[in-house]
Amino acid sequence: MPRTLPSAAPAAPRGCTSFKLRQLTRCVASRYDVELAAAGLKSTQYSLLSHVQALGPVAPGELARAMTMDASTLTRNLKPLLAAGWVAMQPGADGRSRRVELTAAGRAKRAEAQRRWRAAQEGLQAALGLERTAALHALLDDALARLDPSAPVASEAGDAR
């Protein structure tokens, strides 16, 4: 009977996980921000436009949940998009509710920015490699599911579809 070699014990994590994730987030976000700046947007604004397009017209609370952010953050992030005329706040089904939707200018801005987003995405994949990028996505999705089971499944609202 052939012997199996004992598997190597996994290395213990070194350093602060939170700090490492923040470093990675800043590094990745800066790549997207540089590209999206050419379209006059920040990555957070592009993500918001993409989610409104995918979900809209959508109630602000539903949008905040889909983006895993609190209502005050959503309100703050919507202000410049409303001022630019890229999103509009419309009355909802009753007198108290509201719906967020993209305007024609918002759809055009998102389409313009999508080309820049794609360049950032492809640049990141080129730097990391497709296999490593896919593994990173899988690890992040798994970690989110384990740490916050109520979090929405990985959103595709910001992708190139």
C-alpha positions in Angstrom: 0.0 0.0 0.0 1.5 3.4 -1.0 2.4 5.8 1.7 0.8 9.2 1.7 2.8 12.1 2.8 1.4 14.2 5.6 0.1 17.4 4.3 2.0 20.5 5.5 0.3 22.4 8.2 -1.0 25.7 7.0 1.1 28.7 7.9 -0.3 30.8 10.7 -1.5 34.3 9.5 1.0 37.0 10.0 0.0 40.6 10.7 -3.4 42.2 11.1 -6.0 40.9 8.7 -7.9 44.2 8.9 -4.8 46.2 8.0 -3.9 43.8 5.1 -7.5 44.0 3.7 -7.4 47.8 4.0 -4.1 48.0 2.1 -5.4 45.8 -0.6 -8.7 47.7 -0.8 -6.8 51.0 -1.2 -4.5 49.6 -3.8 -7.3 48.1 -5.9 -9.6 51.1 -5.4 -6.9 53.5 -6.6 -6.6 51.6 -9.9 -10.3 51.9 -10.5 -10.4 55.5 -9.4 -7.7 56.5 -11.8 -9.5 54.9 -14.7 -13.0 56.2 -13.7 -11.7 59.7 -13.2 -11.4 59.9 -16.9 -15.2 59.7 -17.0 -15.6 62.2 -14.2 -16.6 59.6 -11.6 -15.2 57.9 -8.4 -15.5 54.2 -8.2 -18.2 54.5 -5.5 -20.2 56.7 -7.8 -19.9 54.2 -10.7 -20.9 51.4 -8.4 -24.0 53.3 -7.3 -25.0 54.1 -10.9 -24.5 50.5 -11.7 -26.7 49.3 -8.8 -29.4 51.8 -9.6 -29.4 50.7 -13.2 -29.6 47.0 -12.3 -32.2 47.4 -9.5 -34.0 50.6 -10.5 -36.3 52.2 -10.0 -35.5 51.1 -6.4 -36.4 52.2 -2.9 -33.4 53.9 -1.1 -33.5 51.3 1.7 -33.5 48.4 -0.8 -30.6 50.0 -2.6 -28.6 50.6 0.6 -29.1 46.9 1.6 -28.0 45.7 -1.9 -24.9 47.8 -1.6 -24.3 46.8 2.1 -24.3 50.4 3.3 -26.3 52.3 5.8 -29.0 54.8 4.8 -27.0 57.9 5.7 -24.0 56.8 3.6 -26.3 56.2 0.7 -27.9 59.6 1.1 -24.5 61.3 1.2 -23.3 59.3 -1.9 -26.5 60.1 -3.9 -26.3 63.8 -3.4 -23.6 64.5 -6.1 -25.4 62.1 -8.5 -28.7 63.9 -8.0 -27.0 67.3 -8.4 -25.4 66.1 -11.7 -28.8 64.9 -13.0 -27.6 61.3 -13.3 -30.2 59.9 -10.9 -33.6 61.2 -9.9 -35.7 60.7 -6.8 -39.3 59.9 -7.8 -42.4 59.3 -5.6 -43.0 55.7 -4.6 -46.2 53.7 -4.4 -47.5 55.8 -1.5 -47.0 59.4 -0.4 -44.1 58.5 2.0 -41.9 56.3 -0.2 -39.4 57.3 -2.8 -37.7 55.5 -5.7 -34.3 56.1 -7.1 -33.8 55.8 -10.8 -31.3 56.6 -13.5 -31.9 59.4 -15.8 -31.0 59.3 -19.5 -27.9 61.4 -18.6 -27.1 58.8 -15.9 -27.4 55.9 -18.3 -25.0 57.7 -20.7 -22.6 58.5 -17.9 -22.6 54.9 -16.7 -22.0 53.6 -20.3 -19.1 56.1 -20.6 -17.6 55.0 -17.3 -18.2 51.3 -18.0 -15.5 51.4 -20.6 -13.1 52.9 -18.0 -14.2 50.3 -15.5 -13.5 47.5 -18.0 -9.9 48.9 -18.5 -9.4 48.9 -14.7 -10.7 45.4 -14.4 -8.6 44.1 -17.2 -5.5 45.8 -15.8 -6.0 44.3 -12.4 -6.5 40.9 -14.0 -3.4 41.3 -16.0 -1.4 42.2 -12.9 -2.8 39.3 -10.8 -3.5 36.8 -13.5 -7.0 35.3 -14.2 -6.5 32.3 -11.9 -5.4 34.4 -9.0 -8.2 36.9 -9.6 -10.8 34.1 -9.7 -9.3 32.6 -6.5 -9.5 36.0 -4.8 -13.1 36.4 -5.8 -14.0 33.0 -4.4 -12.1 33.6 -1.2 -13.8 37.0 -0.7 -17.3 35.6 -1.5 -16.7 32.7 1.0 -15.4 35.1 3.7 -18.4 37.4 3.3 -20.8 34.4 3.5 -19.1 33.1 6.7 -18.8 36.5 8.4 -22.2 38.0 7.3 -24.6 35.4 6.1 -27.2 38.2 5.5 -24.9 40.0 3.1 -26.1 39.9 -0.5 -24.3 37.4 -2.8 -21.5 38.9 -4.8 -23.0 41.7 -6.9 -22.5 41.8 -10.6 -24.0 45.3 -10.8 -20.6 46.9 -11.4 -19.4 44.4 -14.0 -19.3 44.8 -17.7 -22.5 43.0 -18.5 
